[in-house]
């Protein structure tokens, strides 16, 4: 049977929140303020964005007032007067005073809003079970509409609070095909019948101009004809027909043989991405499916490229850190070498070869690099382990989307640990190479003449 259509925005936890335009704007702003205070540690007194949302709640109270009947308005005025200890009889002024919140009274007024005010109003503009009409441009460019029923809300795991997730809706496959302009067998048969009854003749594109202006064809002016919808539909009213279309069931063949724009394949082992893509391409050639296979980064468009750019930026930052470390180590070893010119000259005077002096400086630097590199690797591993448990909080919705959740839980693999330790050792040796070569050029005569 036909999969049930679902059109909704993302639902955020239990904060009565639907992103986008479904939730009451005042409630949406209250949820954002509460989230910023509880999850990100912000304060109303020091955050201009929170202050702006409070001012918007104070001035934009009409969406609440217009939903109230006289009796509900009177009850709400009484409740607000008791809370605010005020004798103000005007509801707009009471609501403006109520939404004038600060760090001290926000939690209490947030609870009051959902416990006392929300029962008088409609929090969501659309509810499960209601129908809505969706309009879309088909592939050919004309407008197509379809009635769908709202079955509920959904959330993407890890993207509950991201605005990007809230902008996406889900619907059943058959409704999407209708909006896309897919021609069903029923529509094709209806089109053929219309062509036959109207006397339409299909002509080749190359001969269209000749057929139209050759003079052989006679163009008749169409006469105005009033269409009786009920008669055309066989005595069935339009509302009943629309309802039957909404609840229509489709066969398995209709679902499987229809048009599909794309499909996603989720892998349990991401390392097999290239092999899987090659296998799908082989099946496509064998079956004649003419499929275009793309990785998730390419299919995601700008989002996939953004991930690539973020990785490139991180690798570039690591490269800069190693360059800085190279300069610092080189400078330190160079100073240590110049301070021991007499010792090196004395060693050369008693028979030490240049290769011995070179290996001596490199060995010393390597030992220091290994010792402190091991200590730094251990300290870094402990920090990463701690961050993997606590997580890095997402300070805004952009980071929430980038982290795929409210926190980023980092992980350190054995390969990365060993690789970084080897790179540190190589950087230390490379940094000491020039000072070691300088040390080999120290002659005994220069060492004896050197001053402190």
Steps between C-alpha positions, in 0.01 A plus 500: 500500500593860466738627765335762718610855415666700773577868484656658807793691637760366739395462865744605770493275803227584750530877476170538310702617203450463126759676290397720213154656477288233672552596863372826646783753463477615861539142624786444258688799639438392860641155421808656342561719805459202735738291293763775496480540878491132597719340231747772407528688829398838358329776693232744390687793652812441288360362176359747241331222301299385801405859579378546142279190521352629826413833335340316208283301742393824667397669177364203305211392721225521236542136397394408855227761547327425170448138604314589820125536534358747756465240774854367450636854496331577830640185664850567368488861626418370848789252493750761381384754757560247776845407369615858440321650803349757268160664456554567129173411317643498146618159378762632251675695777484205737656272238771757428583516872488121525751449215736761650717228652847495656734236640313499831143442382540328162469139625180573692337689213606235249314236703204737546474551124471128424286415802257795502506684166542216250168329598318810369670509160608274214871441534539345155349635181456148367414185688528128420195384309446828315534528125705748308550575133853495363581675174808431295649567159524184292793406282319659204453828686126505573348512848370180654317471833424207726313457828692327777418415858727584791578185696743643752844644552842343473856579596839420352716336762784736584343794316202567727585866553639583159309743282609305191327189627182693575478618139457145366168317478411140424219381274400174338649396169179512296414856607850610410460345155176689448666828597798421281272454199533125454243376248303206638320254272167664597628846404640364172169338410315823587740701285445266202124530540522880505717498188249278324196703599665832412636375168857581590757371253858440612749634249876486477689793648693556178176543299305699758534834319399354164197328647388818676543751216465285187135591456394138480391499860200695618517661840160525663425733784428307815152552633449578864365204686395494861626191675281330758743348748241274657385371161855446378579301813203270452277661760764483774571821685850643486556477877430128499727453200783689666455289810511178297819615330654576839424151630572315177708184517759399244623161390853385564575523128390864486727585791803306376476592129448873542753777467771536765739793506758362740561242767744485791701194604622501860814297569585333828869521405581843345842375389327293229350805331701476176448125466127538554477779241683279247263210567192721453641632172557143378141401587373813326682411179383138511135591561501806271384728781714797395569599861737778598690396812644771725655511845316669784729803486428558131129430537471735799618793290609801705469311828738229382745760371477681832611185682793467261598865556478454877733200485742690276500791747580265789785337311636841407487605867695187598755577229549852638544358851777268378671788320498704821632201695777454243612862536491488881696174522752624244553821696540316832749243365694774321539699824605187689761421234651850501524492879715184483752605241797441739377153595455404136844641411662307782336179381628567148852567640518161669395318182123516470390482136235722340264204467526446877410862576213485248358183650549641852283808432237304308481231771460761771222674308331169418505393865353832611241482222399145588482574871294817479311376194393196700398724786306732270334207325394354834366836622319559170350151510364562849347830389343340192371214716343750740346695211369175358310444824382855569474617140550844347173700530350654185478872563252572221281327241779507243729298729204281594465403135876466454531278812187301403367556849521720810855381577799375306646183652853468366685172463870422462602197300819300550613584146471874563684464830793311349508724193519821705778355717706407192444845346617668821821292500569579133438872554740499796777329298447724199510809721831391653664422167630850429634564856672161488670590170611830654651306791704284262666811354645607840883460491717462811677834427167688484387332820817603688464860377132527587408734786231438760 
